[in-house]
Amino acid sequence: GLTLSAGSSLLAACGSGGQQESQKQEPAGPVRRGGTARLGLIVPATDPDPVTLFSGGAQATTQVCAEALCFVRPDYSLAPMLATKWEPGAGAKEWTFTLREGVKFHDGSTMTADDVVATFDRLTNPDNESAALSAFQGILSYEQTEKIDDMTVRFNLDRPYVDFPYLLSLFNYNALVLPKDYEMGSFSKGNIGTGPYILKEYRPEQGVTFVKNPDYWARDKPYMDGVEASYYDDNSPLVLALQGGEIDIVPGLPYQGSQALFADPNISILTASESSYRAMHMRVDK
């Protein structure tokens, strides 16, 4: 999964608690702070907007600076992110999430239940052309996200669904929490997310500059000073850029066309097991 790889790679680089917690390994040495990660991405199909995006380049771009309620560990269990805990009710037809206190958006405003309710009403509104509509179809409908108090949100589902928290994690790449007054199409202007890095400059079809968030909710993080993302038209120049040392990280590459990387001693290929599959549709009337 490109989405999981993108989120995990960058959050590991900034020292995500979820990532470290799941590995339960001693660090190889003292934490190295500073520097800028150079990220290589396929140019997004459109300007990145968490509500409508679908391409891999847009997914990775938004995940550098915005976050979900839950974080997916490498073993696919869920760790707290913008929510600290969640519990089912009414036979898993209700899910109540407790939000993390003290989280600030990049414009300095504090994240509350109002922002979470607005985020998921926006994603489930049929009029918004949300890319998450198919993920929530038959599970969570428009205006069924309820504020209990400033730091508690209840999701009233269409039917019992035991895996609902996964739809509020990075597995559902549109489920990034945005301010209640967010205007669709404005994400690339910056100062919108809650993540470890702040979108400073978006250059269409060229790249994005992110700087360190000094008010990030995770204490003593992020470790790096920033992230510089460069966009490439297709896989071939991306591979050459990685081999030539122009970039440090590529969240996901197809095997075809990338074979040279597997034999390059200067490049580490990180892999993860997954449950996805490819479907081949064929005519069966002939």
N, C-alpha and C positions, 0 to 999 in steps of 0.2 A: 504494500500500500504506500503510494506516494505521500498521502496525507500524514500517515503515522510516521513515516520516515522524516518528513520535513519537520514536524513538530518535535519529535524526539531528538533529532540531531541538534536543533538550535536550542532547545530547552536544556539538553544535557550540557551544551557549551556554556550556558549561562548559570548552570548549577541548579537545575530543577530539583526540588525536594522529592518529587514523585519518582524521578529517574533514579536518584541515589538510593531512595528508600527501597526500591524494588530489587536493586542489585545486591544490596547488603554486603558490599565488598569494601575493604580498606582502600583508601586512595593510594595511587601509585607514588605520590609525593606531595609536597606542599602545593596548595592552590596557586596557580599562575594567573595573575590578574593583568588586565590591560590588553591592548592589541585590538585589532578589528578583524572579524571573520569575513572572508570574501566568498560570497555565495553565488553559485551559478544556476540560473533558471531558464527554462523555455519562456519566451515572451508571453505574457498573459493574453488570452483571446480578447479581453476587454479590460478597461481600468478596474483594478481590484475593488470589489464591494462585497462584504461578507454575506449580504442578503441574496445576491444573484450570482455570485461567482461559481464556476464549475471547473476551470482549467487548473492544471497542476501549478503553473507559475503563479497564478493569483492566490491559490491556497497557501503556498509557502510564504508569499509576500505578507499576507494578512496575519499569519500565525507568528511572525516575528514580533508583532506589536499588539496583538489582541489575544484574549484567552477565553477558554470555555469554563463551565462550572466544574468539570472533572478532567483529570489527566489520565491518559492511557499508559500504563506501565508496559515494559517489554513483554511481560507474561500475559498481557491483555486484562489484568485486573485494573480496577479504577482507584486512583489516588485523588485526594482533595486538591482542588485548584481554587477557583473563586467561590466554591461552596466547601464548607468544612465537614458536613455530614449530610446524609439523606436517608429517608426511611419510607417504606411503603405503608399504605393504609387501605382499608376497604378491599382487602384481597388483591392488592397491587393495582387497583384502579385509581388510587390517589398516590402521589409521591410528594413528600414535603422536604424541601431543601433549606438548610441553614447556611446563610451566606457568611463569607469571611469579612470580619470587621476591619476597617481602616484601609480598604482598597480605594485607590484614587485613579480616576481616568487621567489621561495625559494633559488634559486642560485644567487639572487641579480639583475638579469636582469629585465628590465621594460617591462610590457605587452603593446603591441601595436596592431594595426589592422593586422599586418603581422602574429601575433600569432593566432588571431581569424580566419583569412582566412585559414591558414595552418591546424588549428584544424578541420574545417568543410570540407575542401577538403580531409583530412585524413579519416573522418567518412563517406564520400559519395563516396570514391574511391572503386569500386567493387573489386579491387585486394587486399584490406586490410582485408577482412573477418570481417569487422566492424559489431558489433552487432546492430548498429543504422541504417543499410541500410534499414530495413523494415519500420522503423519509417519515414524515409525521402523519401521512394519510391513514385514516382509520385508527389512529392512536391518540393524537392530540389535535384538537380543533381550535379554530380562531376564538380568542377571548375566553379560553378555558384555563388560563394561567392566572392565579389569584395571589394577591398580596395579603399575607397574614399579619405581618408587622414589618418594620423597616428592614429587618434582616432575615425574614422568613418568607418563602414562596411555596405555594401548593399548586401542583399540576393536576387538574381534574381530567382524567383520560376518558376516551370514548369506550375503552374496554380494558380489562386487566392486562398488564404488560410488564413482565418481571424484569426485562432487560432495558426498561426505559432510561435509566441513567446513562447508558451508552449513547443514546441519542442526544445527550447534553454534553458529550465529550468531543474530543477532536476526531473521533470516528465519524461524526457528522460535522464536516468541515465548515458548514454555514453557522453552526451554533456558537458563535463568538459573541460575548456579551458587549453590547454597545450602549451608549447613553440614551436615555428615554427620549430626548429631543433630536436624535440622530436623523439627518436628512440623507436619504438614499442617494448614492452617487458621490458623496462628499468624502469618502474614506481616504482617498489618495491625497487629500489636502493636509492630513496629519492631525496630531493631538486628539486622537479619538479612543484608542484602546487602553487596556490596563497592563499591558505586557512589560517585559524587562527592557525593551528597546522602544524608542519613540521614532515614528516616521518623520524624518526631517525634510526630505526632498524626494519627490516622485518625478521621474523623467520618463514619459511614455515611450515604450518600446526600447528603452535604454537601460534603466535600472532604478534602484531606490537606495537612499542613504538613511540609515537608522543610527541614533545615538543612544547612549546609556540613559536609562530612566533613573534619576537620582532619588525618586520617591517610591521605588518598587516595594510591594508589600512583603516580599521574601527578604528577610534580613541579610545583609552583606552580599546581596546579589543584585544585578548580574556580575559576573567576573570580568567580562570583556567591556571595552569602551564603546563598541559599536558593531554594526553589521553593514557591509556594503554588498548589495545584490546587483548582479549584472545579468541582463536579459540576452538570450541568444535565439536566433531564428529556428534552429533545429538541433538535433542531437550531435551531428558531426563537429561543428565549431565548439560545442560545449565540451566534448571529449578532448579536443585539441587544447582548449584553454586549461583544462585540469592537468593534462600532461605537461603543458608549458609553464605551470606554476602561476598562472594568472588568477586562478580562483582556488579556494581551499576545500569547499564542500559542494557536492551536488546531491540534493535530497533523493533523487531517484532517476535511474537510467535504464532504458530497455537493453537487454543483453545484445541484441543485434545491433552492430555498429559500435559497440563498446568493448569488444573482446580484448583490445589492446590493453585496457586498464587492468585486466586480471593478471597480466604478466609483468606489470610495471612495479618494481620493488618500492617505488616512492609513493605508491597509492594504496590505501587500505580500503577494501571493500567490506562494508558492514551489511550483514544479512539478518533477516528476521523471518520466522515461520509465519504463515498466514492461512486464512481459510477461504480466500477468494478463488474464483474460478473463471475460466473463459468459456463463453458460449459460442458455438458455431451454428448458425441457423441455415437450414437447407430446405429446398423444396422437396416435398415427398410425394408430389403427384406425378412425377416422371422418374 
